Amino acid sequence: MFIPYLIAGSSILIGYALGHFTQEELKQGTIYFHVLCLLSLTFMLSISFFLFPLSLLPLFIGAVAGYFLPYPLIYTGFLLNHTLLSKQVFFLLSSLTFVYGLARGSLFYVTNTLFAAFLTFAIFLISFAFPFSSVTLISFLTGTLISCSIKELPHVIPHRHRPQ
């Protein structure tokens, strides 16, 4: 089960390399990568809401923590650990994590933050060593994904400029 986990985590580095090779197209299409990030986060959230029992207080604390540390790939690493028992859910979440990491890695290239891409990948791999499974942790992780999704919205919704 470590190989799909490694592939899902390395998607951020693959996305960064993809951004390097498609610089011109990436500058014109950043909105689509933000939409892809938002959609994959939304699907991961809906899976968390429907499959796992959630507690309200850790969900709220996780939303606050996710606002200040908006790195959803790290949180999905912990969430993937929880789904190792169910192969179908693990495959679905690791696929969505791969799609998210691919889009986010390309956006890391646009903002020229290679260090953030490597740091996110490293912490994602470290999360594999902590196979915790509790309602409190899953609620916390779902709260962080909610907050990260909300922070992604301004990149997707077009701004209207007023004429001066």
Secondary structure, DSSP 8 states (H G I E B T S, - for coil): -HHHHHHHHHHHHHHHHHHHHTHHHHHHTHHHHHHHHHHHHHHHHHHHHHHS---HHHHHHHHHHHHHS--HHHHHHHHHHHTTT-HHHHHHHHHHHHHHHHHHHHHHHHTT-HHHHHHHHHHHHHGGG-----HHHHHHHHHHHHHHHHHHHHHHS-------
